[in-house]
Structure formats: structure tokens, C-alpha cells
């Protein structure tokens, strides 16, 4: 069996997002909103960079590819019933979409998980746009996946800020000793 090169998977996941109308910048705007209260020096560029970095994680890539494919199949009415109706209507008790996204966010710890929960509940930025059903588009999985990407990128920034603060404290202790 042929292995799929990670670069191909990365490109496919990013392309799937763009094809569905989701830009890196739109996700970064959510990250910025989530992290600016904790880091006044944060820039949108920092957030874009963090989104780009977390999109290198296989767990997120695989979740994106599976979720987007299921959304597309639902738009084409190619799922079997009753799954077709459940996915197409984004039924409230259907939690598989959140479960896939939640699983992808687990790699960045409790900060990513709690941030994902917040984003799933409050539907910030493009997540709200995706969650609002318009026309024939189905985003049952995509809105949650974008939440997971934003949550993991925000958690990554939070962890990096803490690492930088601790390194500066250690450096100050060495200088002052």
C-alpha cells in the first residue's frame, strides 16, 4: 500500500478549507480575538503564523479532510438515510461533528479544549457564518473544524507566551544572581 506524503496531506487540507470559503486570515481573526486580552502585543500576523503551524498537525489535517468530505457528500445527497438528513440539517443531537473536532483539538491540551467549547457555544467570526445555513451548502463538520483550528492556534500562542515569559524570568534570575 502506498503511503501519502505529509506535504500532500497538508496541501489537501488547506485546499479543502479554501474551497469551502475559509481563509487562514479568517481563522486567525478568531485567534486574535481569543488571545488579545492576554497579550496586548499580539498581532494578526502572529495569529496567522500560529494557524499555519497547527495546520501542519496530522490530526487536524485528517479531521478537515474527513469532515469536509462528509459535508460535500451531504450537499450532493450521497449519504445514506438517515445519516443524510441528520448531517444535512445539522441535527442538534448529532455530536459526531463536535467529536471529530474535539479530538483534533486534544493535542494542545486543556486550553485548546476549553477554547473549542467556548467557540462551539458562541460561534465567533467565520464560525458563525458557517453555522448559519444558506442555500444548498452544508457545513455541519466545517464550522466545528474551524473552531478546533482556531482553538489549537490560540492554545499554541498561550503556551508560547508562557514559555517566553519563563525564559525571560530565568534570564533575569541569572543576571541578578
KESEDREN-88408 format. One record per atom (N, C-alpha, C, O): residue number from 0; atom name; x, y, z. Coordinates in pm, whole numbers, m for minus. Layout:
<rs>
R marke marro   east  north     up
R   NUM    CA      X      Y      Z
...
</rs>
This chain:
<rs>
R marke marro   east  north     up
R     0     N     84   m118      0
R     0    CA      0      0      0
R     0     C     88    124      0
R     0     O    187    131     73
R     1     N     53    220    m80
R     1    CA    130    343    m96
R     1     C     99    441     17
R     1     O    m17    468     47
R     2     N    205    495     78
R     2    CA    188    599    179
R     2     C    165    733    110
R     2     O    218    758      2
R     3     N     86    818    176
R     3    CA     61    952    124
R     3     C    157   1046    196
R     3     O    160   1051    319
R     4     N    234   1120    119
R     4    CA    333   1212    176
R     4     C    262   1322    255
R     4     O    157   1373    214
R     5     N    319   1358    369
R     5    CA    257   1457    457
R     5     C    238   1592    390
R     5     O    142   1663    421
R     6     N    326   1628    299
R     6    CA    311   1756    228
R     6     C    184   1757    143
R     6     O    116   1858    134
R     7     N    154   1645     82
R     7    CA     32   1632      2
R     7     C    m92   1645     90
R     7     O   m191   1708     53
R     8     N    m87   1583    208
R     8    CA   m200   1591    301
R     8     C   m218   1734    351
R     8     O   m331   1783    362
R     9     N   m108   1801    381
R     9    CA   m114   1940    427
R     9     C   m178   2028    320
R     9     O   m269   2106    349
R    10     N   m132   2014    197
R    10    CA   m188   2093     87
R    10     C   m335   2062     64
R    10     O   m414   2152     38
R    11     N   m373   1936     75
R    11    CA   m513   1896     55
R    11     C   m602   1955    164
R    11     O   m713   2001    136
R    12     N   m555   1954    288
R    12    CA   m634   2010    398
R    12     C   m652   2160    380
R    12     O   m763   2212    397
R    13     N   m545   2230    347
R    13    CA   m555   2376    325
R    13     C   m645   2407    206
R    13     O   m726   2500    212
R    14     N   m631   2330    100
R    14    CA   m716   2350    m18
R    14     C   m862   2325     13
R    14     O   m950   2396    m36
R    15     N   m889   2225     96
R    15    CA  m1027   2196    133
R    15     C  m1089   2314    207
R    15     O  m1206   2347    185
R    16     N  m1011   2377    294
R    16    CA  m1061   2495    365
R    16     C  m1092   2609    268
R    16     O  m1200   2668    272
R    17     N   m996   2638    181
R    17    CA  m1012   2748     86
R    17     C  m1130   2721     m7
R    17     O  m1210   2811    m35
R    18     N  m1140   2598    m55
R    18    CA  m1250   2559   m144
R    18     C  m1386   2582    m79
R    18     O  m1484   2613   m147
R    19     N  m1390   2568     54
R    19    CA  m1516   2586    127
R    19     C  m1534   2730    177
R    19     O  m1628   2759    252
R    20     N  m1444   2819    135
R    20    CA  m1460   2960    169
R    20     C  m1398   3003    300
R    20     O  m1432   3108    354
R    21     N  m1306   2923    352
R    21    CA  m1242   2953    480
R    21     C  m1095   2990    455
R    21     O  m1018   2908    405
R    22     N  m1060   3112    489
R    22    CA   m921   3156    472
R    22     C   m845   3142    604
R    22     O   m904   3141    712
R    23     N   m715   3133    593
R    23    CA   m628   3131    711
R    23     C   m650   3259    791
R    23     O   m654   3256    914
R    24     N   m665   3371    721
R    24    CA   m685   3501    786
R    24     C   m814   3504    867
R    24     O   m817   3560    977
R    25     N   m920   3444    814
R    25    CA  m1048   3442    887
R    25     C  m1035   3363   1017
R    25     O  m1092   3401   1120
R    26     N   m961   3254   1012
R    26    CA   m938   3175   1134
R    26     C   m849   3254   1228
R    26     O   m872   3256   1349
R    27     N   m746   3320   1174
R    27    CA   m654   3400   1256
R    27     C   m726   3513   1328
R    27     O   m688   3549   1439
R    28     N   m827   3570   1266
R    28    CA   m905   3677   1331
R    28     C   m973   3625   1458
R    28     O   m982   3697   1557
R    29     N  m1021   3502   1454
R    29    CA  m1080   3441   1573
R    29     C   m973   3421   1680
R    29     O   m994   3451   1798
R    30     N   m858   3371   1639
R    30    CA   m747   3350   1731
R    30     C   m709   3482   1797
R    30     O   m688   3488   1919
R    31     N   m700   3586   1718
R    31    CA   m665   3719   1770
R    31     C   m766   3762   1877
R    31     O   m728   3807   1985
R    32     N   m893   3749   1844
R    32    CA   m998   3788   1940
R    32     C   m989   3708   2070
R    32     O  m1014   3761   2178
R    33     N   m953   3581   2058
R    33    CA   m944   3496   2177
R    33     C   m820   3528   2262
R    33     O   m825   3514   2384
R    34     N   m710   3571   2199
R    34    CA   m584   3587   2271
R    34     C   m545   3731   2305
R    34     O   m460   3751   2392
R    35     N   m602   3830   2239
R    35    CA   m561   3969   2263
R    35     C   m583   4013   2408
R    35     O   m506   4096   2457
R    36     N   m684   3962   2479
R    36    CA   m696   4004   2619
R    36     C   m577   3962   2706
R    36     O   m553   4021   2811
R    37     N   m505   3860   2662
R    37    CA   m394   3806   2742
R    37     C   m258   3851   2691
R    37     O   m157   3830   2758
R    38     N   m254   3912   2573
R    38    CA   m127   3954   2514
R    38     C   m151   4079   2430
R    38     O   m190   4070   2313
R    39     N   m129   4192   2489
R    39    CA   m155   4320   2422
R    39     C    m62   4345   2303
R    39     O    m91   4430   2219
R    40     N     49   4273   2295
R    40    CA    144   4290   2185
R    40     C    115   4196   2068
R    40     O    189   4196   1969
R    41     N     11   4117   2079
R    41    CA    m23   4020   1976
R    41     C    m61   4091   1846
R    41     O   m126   4195   1848
R    42     N    m18   4033   1734
R    42    CA    m55   4086   1604
R    42     C   m133   3980   1526
R    42     O   m130   3862   1558
R    43     N   m203   4027   1425
R    43    CA   m274   3933   1339
R    43     C   m174   3841   1269
R    43     O   m203   3724   1244
R    44     N    m56   3893   1236
R    44    CA     48   3811   1175
R    44     C     86   3694   1266
R    44     O    103   3582   1219
R    45     N     99   3721   1399
R    45    CA    129   3614   1495
R    45     C     22   3505   1488
R    45     O     52   3386   1494
R    46     N   m102   3548   1476
R    46    CA   m214   3453   1472
R    46     C   m216   3373   1342
R    46     O   m244   3253   1343
R    47     N   m187   3440   1231
R    47    CA   m178   3369   1102
R    47     C    m69   3263   1110
R    47     O    m88   3150   1067
R    48     N     46   3302   1164
R    48    CA    157   3208   1178
R    48     C    118   3088   1264
R    48     O    155   2974   1234
R    49     N     44   3112   1371
R    49    CA      1   3003   1459
R    49     C    m98   2910   1389
R    49     O    m90   2788   1403
R    50     N   m189   2967   1313
R    50    CA   m284   2885   1236
R    50     C   m207   2798   1136
R    50     O   m233   2679   1123
R    51     N   m112   2859   1067
R    51    CA    m30   2784    970
R    51     C     43   2668   1039
R    51     O     51   2558    984
R    52     N     95   2692   1158
R    52    CA    170   2588   1230
R    52     C     79   2473   1272
R    52     O    116   2357   1257
R    53     N    m40   2504   1326
R    53    CA   m126   2395   1371
R    53     C   m183   2316   1253
R    53     O   m219   2199   1268
R    54     N   m192   2380   1138
R    54    CA   m239   2307   1019
R    54     C   m137   2207    968
R    54     O   m164   2134    873
R    55     N    m19   2205   1029
R    55    CA     81   2102    996
R    55     C     58   1973   1075
R    55     O    121   1872   1048
R    56     N    m33   1978   1171
R    56    CA    m62   1861   1255
R    56     C   m154   1764   1182
R    56     O   m260   1802   1132
R    57     N   m112   1640   1178
R    57    CA   m189   1538   1105
R    57     C   m331   1522   1160
R    57     O   m426   1504   1083
R    58     N   m346   1529   1292
R    58    CA   m480   1511   1350
R    58     C   m578   1613   1293
R    58     O   m691   1579   1260
R    59     N   m534   1737   1283
R    59    CA   m620   1841   1226
R    59     C   m641   1818   1076
R    59     O   m753   1832   1026
R    60     N   m535   1785   1006
R    60    CA   m547   1762    862
R    60     C   m646   1650    831
R    60     O   m733   1665    745
R    61     N   m633   1541    902
R    61    CA   m723   1427    878
R    61     C   m867   1463    912
R    61     O   m959   1427    839
R    62     N   m886   1534   1022
R    62    CA  m1021   1576   1061
R    62     C  m1082   1667    955
R    62     O  m1199   1653    920
R    63     N  m1002   1760    903
R    63    CA  m1050   1850    798
R    63     C  m1092   1770    675
R    63     O  m1200   1791    621
R    64     N  m1006   1679    632
R    64    CA  m1036   1603    511
R    64     C  m1162   1519    527
R    64     O  m1244   1512    435
R    65     N  m1177   1455    641
R    65    CA  m1296   1371    664
R    65     C  m1422   1458    675
R    65     O  m1523   1430    611
R    66     N  m1414   1563    755
R    66    CA  m1530   1648    778
R    66     C  m1577   1718    652
R    66     O  m1697   1720    623
R    67     N  m1485   1776    579
R    67    CA  m1522   1845    455
R    67     C  m1581   1747    355
R    67     O  m1678   1779    285
R    68     N  m1523   1630    347
R    68    CA  m1576   1529    253
R    68     C  m1720   1491    290
R    68     O  m1805   1479    202
R    69     N  m1748   1473    417
R    69    CA  m1884   1440    459
R    69     C  m1981   1555    430
R    69     O  m2094   1531    387
R    70     N  m1937   1679    454
R    70    CA  m2023   1794    420
R    70     C  m2053   1796    270
R    70     O  m2168   1818    229
R    71     N  m1951   1773    188
R    71    CA  m1971   1774     42
R    71     C  m2063   1661     m3
R    71     O  m2149   1681    m88
R    72     N  m2045   1544     55
R    72    CA  m2133   1432     21
R    72     C  m2278   1461     61
R    72     O  m2371   1423    m10
R    73     N  m2296   1528    173
R    73    CA  m2431   1565    216
R    73     C  m2492   1666    118
R    73     O  m2611   1657     87
R    74     N  m2412   1761     69
R    74    CA  m2462   1856    m31
R    74     C  m2506   1786   m158
R    74     O  m2603   1826   m222
R    75     N  m2435   1681   m194
R    75    CA  m2465   1605   m315
R    75     C  m2572   1497   m292
R    75     O  m2610   1424   m383
R    76     N  m2619   1491   m166
R    76    CA  m2721   1393   m126
R    76     C  m2674   1250   m151
R    76     O  m2749   1165   m199
R    77     N  m2546   1226   m118
R    77    CA  m2486   1095   m142
R    77     C  m2468   1012    m16
R    77     O  m2408    905    m20
R    78     N  m2519   1060     97
R    78    CA  m2513    981    219
R    78     C  m2639    897    230
R    78     O  m2744    934    177
R    79     N  m2629    786    296
R    79    CA  m2746    700    318
R    79     C  m2834    761    426
R    79     O  m2785    829    516
R    80     N  m2962    735    415
R    80    CA  m3055    778    520
R    80     C  m3045    682    637
R    80     O  m3024    562    615
R    81     N  m3058    727    757
R    81    CA  m3098    862    798
R    81     C  m2981    959    813
R    81     O  m3001   1076    847
R    82     N  m2857    911    787
R    82    CA  m2740    999    803
R    82     C  m2751   1122    713
R    82     O  m2713   1231    756
R    83     N  m2801   1107    592
R    83    CA  m2815   1220    501
R    83     C  m2896   1332    567
R    83     O  m2851   1447    569
R    84     N  m3010   1300    619
R    84    CA  m3096   1403    681
R    84     C  m3033   1461    807
R    84     O  m3045   1581    833
R    85     N  m2967   1378    885
R    85    CA  m2904   1424   1009
R    85     C  m2792   1524    978
R    85     O  m2786   1630   1039
R    86     N  m2705   1490    885
R    86    CA  m2591   1577    852
R    86     C  m2641   1702    780
R    86     O  m2598   1813    810
R    87     N  m2731   1683    685
R    87    CA  m2781   1796    606
R    87     C  m2849   1900    694
R    87     O  m2837   2020    668
R    88     N  m2920   1857    795
R    88    CA  m2991   1951    884
R    88     C  m2907   1993   1004
R    88     O  m2950   2078   1082
R    89     N  m2790   1934   1020
R    89    CA  m2704   1960   1137
R    89     C  m2785   1943   1265
R    89     O  m2792   2031   1351
R    90     N  m2846   1826   1273
R    90    CA  m2934   1794   1386
R    90     C  m2865   1818   1520
R    90     O  m2749   1781   1539
R    91     N  m2936   1880   1611
R    91    CA  m2880   1920   1740
R    91     C  m2822   1808   1823
R    91     O  m2724   1829   1894
R    92     N  m2879   1690   1817
R    92    CA  m2830   1578   1896
R    92     C  m2719   1499   1828
R    92     O  m2666   1405   1885
R    93     N  m2686   1537   1706
R    93    CA  m2576   1474   1632
R    93     C  m2447   1537   1682
R    93     O  m2423   1656   1658
R    94     N  m2365   1461   1751
R    94    CA  m2243   1515   1809
R    94     C  m2115   1466   1744
R    94     O  m2006   1494   1793
R    95     N  m2127   1393   1635
R    95    CA  m2009   1338   1569
R    95     C  m1921   1451   1514
R    95     O  m1798   1441   1516
R    96     N  m1984   1558   1466
R    96    CA  m1907   1670   1413
R    96     C  m1821   1734   1524
R    96     O  m1704   1763   1502
R    97     N  m1880   1755   1640
R    97    CA  m1804   1809   1753
R    97     C  m1699   1709   1803
R    97     O  m1590   1748   1843
R    98     N  m1733   1582   1800
R    98    CA  m1640   1480   1848
R    98     C  m1514   1476   1763
R    98     O  m1403   1465   1816
R    99     N  m1529   1483   1633
R    99    CA  m1411   1484   1544
R    99     C  m1327   1609   1569
R    99     O  m1205   1600   1580
R   100     N  m1392   1723   1578
R   100    CA  m1320   1849   1601
R   100     C  m1254   1850   1739
R   100     O  m1140   1892   1754
R   101     N  m1327   1804   1838
R   101    CA  m1275   1796   1975
R   101     C  m1151   1707   1980
R   101     O  m1051   1742   2042
R   102     N  m1158   1594   1914
R   102    CA  m1044   1502   1909
R   102     C   m923   1568   1846
R   102     O   m810   1547   1891
R   103     N   m945   1647   1743
R   103    CA   m834   1716   1677
R   103     C   m773   1823   1768
R   103     O   m654   1852   1758
R   104     N   m854   1880   1856
R   104    CA   m806   1986   1947
R   104     C   m732   1929   2068
R   104     O   m658   2003   2134
R   105     N   m750   1803   2098
R   105    CA   m690   1744   2218
R   105     C   m537   1754   2223
R   105     O   m478   1756   2331
R   106     N   m475   1761   2107
R   106    CA   m330   1767   2102
R   106     C   m269   1891   2165
R   106     O   m149   1895   2192
R   107     N   m349   1992   2190
R   107    CA   m299   2116   2250
R   107     C   m352   2137   2392
R   107     O   m349   2248   2443
R   108     N   m399   2030   2454
R   108    CA   m430   2034   2596
R   108     C   m560   2102   2634
R   108     O   m644   2132   2549
R   109     N   m574   2124   2762
R   109    CA   m699   2175   2818
R   109     C   m734   2315   2768
R   109     O   m852   2349   2757
R   110     N   m633   2398   2739
R   110    CA   m662   2532   2688
R   110     C   m734   2521   2553
R   110     O   m833   2591   2530
R   111     N   m686   2435   2466
R   111    CA   m750   2417   2336
R   111     C   m890   2360   2352
R   111     O   m983   2401   2283
R   112     N   m906   2265   2443
R   112    CA  m1036   2201   2463
R   112     C  m1139   2301   2516
R   112     O  m1251   2306   2467
R   113     N  m1101   2379   2616
R   113    CA  m1196   2477   2671
R   113     C  m1224   2589   2572
R   113     O  m1336   2639   2563
R   114     N  m1122   2629   2496
R   114    CA  m1142   2731   2393
R   114     C  m1234   2678   2284
R   114     O  m1321   2750   2235
R   115     N  m1215   2552   2246
R   115    CA  m1304   2492   2147
R   115     C  m1449   2494   2198
R   115     O  m1540   2529   2123
R   116     N  m1470   2458   2324
R   116    CA  m1605   2461   2381
R   116     C  m1665   2601   2375
R   116     O  m1783   2617   2343
R   117     N  m1585   2700   2406
R   117    CA  m1631   2839   2401
R   117     C  m1670   2876   2257
R   117     O  m1776   2935   2235
R   118     N  m1585   2843   2162
R   118    CA  m1613   2877   2023
R   118     C  m1734   2800   1970
R   118     O  m1813   2855   1892
R   119     N  m1750   2676   2011
R   119    CA  m1865   2597   1968
R   119     C  m1995   2658   2021
R   119     O  m2097   2656   1952
R   120     N  m1990   2709   2140
R   120    CA  m2108   2768   2202
R   120     C  m2138   2908   2147
R   120     O  m2254   2941   2122
R   121     N  m2034   2990   2128
R   121    CA  m2053   3131   2096
R   121     C  m2041   3168   1948
R   121     O  m2077   3278   1909
R   122     N  m1991   3077   1866
R   122    CA  m1988   3095   1720
R   122     C  m1933   3231   1679
R   122     O  m2007   3318   1632
R   123     N  m1804   3248   1697
R   123    CA  m1736   3375   1668
R   123     C  m1687   3377   1523
R   123     O  m1643   3275   1469
R   124     N  m1694   3494   1460
R   124    CA  m1636   3516   1327
R   124     C  m1693   3424   1221
R   124     O  m1814   3406   1211
R   125     N  m1604   3368   1141
R   125    CA  m1646   3283   1029
R   125     C  m1720   3158   1077
R   125     O  m1795   3098   1001
R   126     N  m1697   3118   1202
R   126    CA  m1770   3001   1255
R   126     C  m1920   3029   1252
R   126     O  m1999   2942   1216
R   127     N  m1958   3150   1289
R   127    CA  m2100   3188   1286
R   127     C  m2153   3186   1143
R   127     O  m2264   3138   1118
R   128     N  m2074   3237   1049
R   128    CA  m2116   3237    908
R   128     C  m2138   3093    859
R   128     O  m2236   3066    790
R   129     N  m2047   3004    894
R   129    CA  m2058   2865    850
R   129     C  m2175   2793    916
R   129     O  m2238   2706    856
R   130     N  m2204   2829   1040
R   130    CA  m2311   2764   1115
R   130     C  m2449   2808   1066
R   130     O  m2548   2736   1086
R   131     N  m2456   2924   1003
R   131    CA  m2582   2976    952
R   131     C  m2608   2916    815
R   131     O  m2541   2950    718
R   132     N  m2704   2826    809
R   132    CA  m2730   2753    684
R   132     C  m2784   2849    578
R   132     O  m2883   2919    597
R   133     N  m2714   2848    463
R   133    CA  m2755   2931    349
R   133     C  m2756   2844    224
R   133     O  m2658   2777    192
R   134     N  m2866   2847    155
R   134    CA  m2874   2774     28
R   134     C  m2851   2625     44
R   134     O  m2900   2563    139
R   135     N  m2777   2569    m48
R   135    CA  m2755   2425    m51
R   135     C  m2626   2383     20
R   135     O  m2593   2265     23
R   136     N  m2555   2477     76
R   136    CA  m2428   2446    143
R   136     C  m2452   2375    276
R   136     O  m2544   2409    351
R   137     N  m2368   2276    303
R   137    CA  m2370   2203    430
R   137     C  m2234   2224    495
R   137     O  m2130   2194    436
R   138     N  m2236   2275    617
R   138    CA  m2113   2297    693
R   138     C  m2122   2234    831
R   138     O  m2068   2287    928
R   139     N  m2191   2122    839
R   139    CA  m2211   2055    967
R   139     C  m2077   2027   1035
R   139     O  m2063   2047   1156
R   140     N  m1981   1981    961
R   140    CA  m1849   1949   1017
R   140     C  m1756   2069   1013
R   140     O  m1676   2089   1105
R   141     N  m1765   2149    908
R   141    CA  m1667   2256    887
R   141     C  m1669   2361    996
R   141     O  m1563   2407   1038
R   142     N  m1785   2402   1043
R   142    CA  m1787   2505   1147
R   142     C  m1713   2458   1272
R   142     O  m1642   2536   1335
R   143     N  m1731   2332   1309
R   143    CA  m1662   2278   1426
R   143     C  m1512   2261   1400
R   143     O  m1431   2282   1490
R   144     N  m1476   2223   1279
R   144    CA  m1335   2208   1245
R   144     C  m1263   2342   1250
R   144     O  m1150   2350   1298
R   145     N  m1327   2447   1201
R   145    CA  m1267   2581   1209
R   145     C  m1251   2620   1356
R   145     O  m1150   2681   1393
R   146     N  m1349   2586   1438
R   146    CA  m1337   2612   1582
R   146     C  m1218   2539   1642
R   146     O  m1147   2594   1726
R   147     N  m1197   2415   1600
R   147    CA  m1083   2338   1652
R   147     C   m950   2397   1606
R   147     O   m855   2403   1684
R   148     N   m944   2440   1481
R   148    CA   m821   2502   1431
R   148     C   m792   2630   1509
R   148     O   m680   2652   1555
R   149     N   m893   2714   1525
R   149    CA   m874   2839   1598
R   149     C   m837   2813   1744
R   149     O   m751   2881   1799
R   150     N   m901   2715   1804
R   150    CA   m873   2682   1945
R   150     C   m731   2633   1963
R   150     O   m663   2671   2059
R   151     N   m685   2548   1872
R   151    CA   m548   2497   1885
R   151     C   m445   2606   1856
R   151     O   m340   2611   1920
R   152     N   m474   2693   1760
R   152    CA   m382   2803   1731
R   152     C   m376   2900   1849
R   152     O   m269   2952   1881
R   153     N   m489   2925   1913
R   153    CA   m492   3012   2031
R   153     C   m416   2948   2147
R   153     O   m341   3015   2218
R   154     N   m435   2819   2166
R   154    CA   m364   2747   2273
R   154     C   m214   2748   2247
R   154     O   m134   2764   2339
R   155     N   m176   2732   2122
R   155    CA    m34   2735   2086
R   155     C     27   2870   2124
R   155     O    136   2875   2181
R   156     N    m44   2978   2095
R   156    CA      4   3111   2131
R   156     C     14   3124   2282
R   156     O    114   3176   2333
R   157     N    m86   3079   2355
R   157    CA    m85   3088   2501
R   157     C     36   3013   2559
R   157     O    103   3063   2649
R   158     N     61   2895   2509
R   158    CA    176   2817   2556
R   158     C    308   2885   2522
R   158     O    399   2888   2605
R   159     N    317   2940   2402
R   159    CA    441   3006   2360
R   159     C    467   3132   2444
R   159     O    581   3160   2480
R   160     N    362   3207   2473
R   160    CA    379   3327   2556
R   160     C    432   3288   2693
R   160     O    522   3353   2746
R   161     N    376   3183   2750
R   161    CA    423   3136   2881
R   161     C    569   3093   2875
R   161     O    646   3124   2965
R   162     N    607   3022   2770
R   162    CA    746   2980   2753
R   162     C    839   3100   2745
R   162     O    946   3100   2807
R   163     N    800   3202   2670
R   163    CA    882   3324   2657
R   163     C    893   3394   2792
R   163     O   1002   3438   2830
R   164     N    782   3406   2864
R   164    CA    785   3471   2996
R   164     C    878   3396   3091
R   164     O    957   3458   3163
R   165     N    869   3265   3092
R   165    CA    954   3187   3181
R   165     C   1102   3198   3142
R   165     O   1189   3202   3229
R   166     N   1130   3202   3013
R   166    CA   1268   3218   2969
R   166     C   1323   3353   3011
R   166     O   1439   3364   3051
R   167     N   1240   3456   3002
R   167    CA   1283   3590   3045
R   167     C   1306   3595   3196
R   167     O   1401   3659   3242
R   168     N   1219   3528   3273
R   168    CA   1236   3524   3418
R   168     C   1365   3451   3455
R   168     O   1439   3495   3543
R   169     N   1393   3341   3387
R   169    CA   1515   3265   3413
R   169     C   1637   3350   3378
R   169     O   1736   3351   3452
R   170     N   1631   3419   3266
R   170    CA   1741   3505   3225
R   170     C   1764   3618   3326
R   170     O   1878   3651   3358
R   171     N   1656   3675   3377
R   171    CA   1666   3781   3477
R   171     C   1727   3727   3607
R   171     O   1807   3796   3671
R   172     N   1690   3606   3644
R   172    CA   1745   3545   3766
R   172     C   1896   3523   3752
R   172     O   1972   3545   3847
R   173     N   1938   3479   3634
R   173    CA   2082   3456   3609
R   173     C   2158   3589   3615
R   173     O   2266   3597   3674
R   174     N   2102   3692   3553
R   174    CA   2167   3822   3550
R   174     C   2175   3882   3691
R   174     O   2274   3945   3727
R   175     N   2071   3863   3770
R   175    CA   2064   3922   3904
R   175     C   2132   3838   4012
R   175     O   2138   3880   4127
R   176     N   2183   3722   3977
R   176    CA   2246   3639   4081
R   176     C   2393   3658   4091
R   176     O   2458   3595   4174
</rs>
